[in-house]
């Protein structure tokens, strides 16, 4: 059924993982009701008296991430764990 909470606060995160060996991509969608945003650089270490904007936090949350070592991505095309990039 219809939920006003989902309508207002719900969404989907699109995650794209690209194998750095063969460029194969995987796209997934994950539902969410809230986002835990990082504070970039830690509040105390920010210039300007420790202030950051919501946009700064959203950019840090959505920054590209490299998956390697223990977090390596299992590539279906390579049939092995490979370094990969992850984009939201």
Residue pairs with C-beta under 8 A, 6 or more apart in sequence:
3 10
5 33
6 33
9 33
9 34
10 31
10 32
10 33
11 31
11 32
12 29
12 30
12 31
12 32
13 29
13 30
13 32
13 88
14 27
14 28
14 29
14 88
15 27
15 28
15 29
15 30
15 86
15 87
15 88
16 25
16 26
16 27
16 86
16 87
17 25
17 26
17 28
17 67
17 73
17 84
17 85
17 86
17 87
18 24
18 25
18 84
18 85
18 87
19 25
19 73
19 75
19 77
19 78
19 82
19 83
19 84
20 82
20 83
20 84
20 85
21 75
21 78
21 82
21 83
22 75
22 77
22 78
22 82
24 75
24 76
24 77
24 78
26 73
26 76
35 61
37 54
37 57
37 58
37 60
37 61
38 57
38 60
38 61
39 52
39 57
39 60
40 46
40 52
40 56
40 57
40 59
40 60
41 52
43 50
43 52
44 50
46 52
61 88
62 87
62 88
64 85
64 86
64 87
65 85
65 86
65 87
66 83
66 84
66 85
66 86
67 73
67 83
67 84
67 85
67 86
68 83
68 84
72 81
72 82
72 83
72 84
73 81
73 82
73 83
73 84
73 86
74 80
74 81
74 82
75 81
75 82
75 84
